[in-house]
Amino acid sequence: MKGTQSSATNTEAAEKYDGFTAEERDAMKERAKELKASSKRGSRAPKVDPEVEVLAKIAEMEGTDRAIAERLHDIVKSNAPALSSKLWYGMPAYARDGKIVCFFQPAQKFKARYATLGFNDPATLDDGTMWPTAFALTDLTPETEVRIAALIKKAAG
């Protein structure tokens, strides 16, 4: 009987735990796989084209996430050809000198209301003492694409 009470208490504690969500844990596992794969990419290991990996990840997406990711990929490639494609926590990302400049976080990945276009420290978006580093995306209009292209160009420096 004591084992039953302990099991119920453990279940309640697990439900109340405010740690990482299942989606966050999955993203961390994907990042660990990415790091492991990149460390194995020595002279003997077969080379995997990061561009192919990013396009495959985009192809796995559904609906609006996929449409936005495909178009965003095109915008980055045409406006910042110096940025290289790579996966980052299982998400399409674009790097300069191996450091992530920007990334696309699909809404579906974290069961969010909107997708996110995010920028990391290497992005040169500095504007005074405060500036945005992430943008919610629900759709890409021609006006939004122009704004994103300008951000990408600035971020790529």
N, C-alpha and C positions, 0 to 999 in steps of 0.2 A: 504494500500500500504506500509505503514511503517512496518507492521508486516512481509510482504514478504521480504523486504530488510534485516530485522533483522534475519529472518530465513536463508537467503542465507549467511549472514555474519557468523552466528553460524556454518553452515555447513562447510564453508571455514576454520574457526578457528579449528573445530574438525579435519579436514583433515590435518592441519598443526601441530597439537599437537604432541610433541615429547615425550609424556609420555609413559606409559606402553602399549605394544601391546596387542591385544586380547589374544594371547597365554600366555603372561606373567600374565595377569589378571586371566586367567583360572588356571594357576599353583598356584597363590596365593589363589584362592578359594579352590583348592584341599588341600593346606596346612592348610587352616583354618578348613576344614572338618576333616583332620587328627588330628589336635590338639583338636578339639571338641570331636571326637570319643575317643581319648586317655584319656581325662578328664572324660568321662562317664564310663570308664572301671573300675568302682568300684566293690565292692563285689557283688552287685545285678545285674550289667550289664553282659550280656553274653560275654564271652571271645572270641575275634576274634584273630586267629593265624596270626601274621604279615607275616609269611612265606607264608601262603595261599593268603594273600592280594598281596604280591609281585608277586607270580606266576600268579595270576589272571591278574595283570596289564601287565605282560610280555605277557600273552596269548592274550591280547587286541591289542598288537602291530602287525604291518604288515611287511612283506618282510624282508629286511636286518636288520632292527631294531630288529625285533623279534628274528631272528637267532643269532645276536650278543648278545642280552640280555640273551637269554637262555644259550648260551655258557659261557658268562661272569658270570652268576649266578653259574654255575657249577664250574668255576675256583675259584671264591671266596669261595664257600662252601668247596672245597677240599683243598685249600691252607691257608685258615684262618677260621677254624671252630669256633673260638671264636667270630667272628663277627656275629651279629644277623641281619637278614633281616628286613627291614621296608620300608614303603613308605615315601618319602620326596618330597614335592611339586608334588605329583603324579608320582614320578619316583622311580624305584627300587634303594634302598640304603642299606648300610651295616654299622652297628654301633657297637661301643665298649662303654660299660657303658652308653648307651643311646645317645651317641654323634656320629653323622654321620662321618665316616671315608672316605668312598668313595660312589660314586653314578654313575648311568648310565643315561645319558640324550639322549633319542632317537632323531634322526634327525627330525623326523616327528613332534615331540612335538612343536618345535619352527620354523618349516619349514626351517631348516638349511640344508646345503650341506652335513654335516657329523654328526654322533652321537658323543657323548663325554663321556669319562671315566674321572670323576673328583674326586679330593681328597680334603678334608677339613683339617683344622688345626690339628685335632687329629691324622691325618696320620703322621707317623714318616718318612717322605721322605726327611728330611733335608739333604742338601748336600752343605756345604759351606754357601755362602751368597745369592745363587740364585738356584732355582730348579723349574721344571715344576710341576704344580698342576692339569693340565687338558691335555688330549690327544684326538686328533681327531681319530675316528675310521670309516673306510669305509668298512672294512672286517676283518675277523680274520683268519690269516694264522697260521700254526704251530709255526712259528718264533714269531709272534705277541703274541700268547697265552703264550709262554715261558716267554716273556718279561713282559706281564701282570701278570702272576703268581708271578714273582719275585717282582714286584711293590706291589702286594697285600700282600705278605708275609712281606715285609718291612713296609708297611703302617699299618699292623695289630700289628706290634711291638711285 
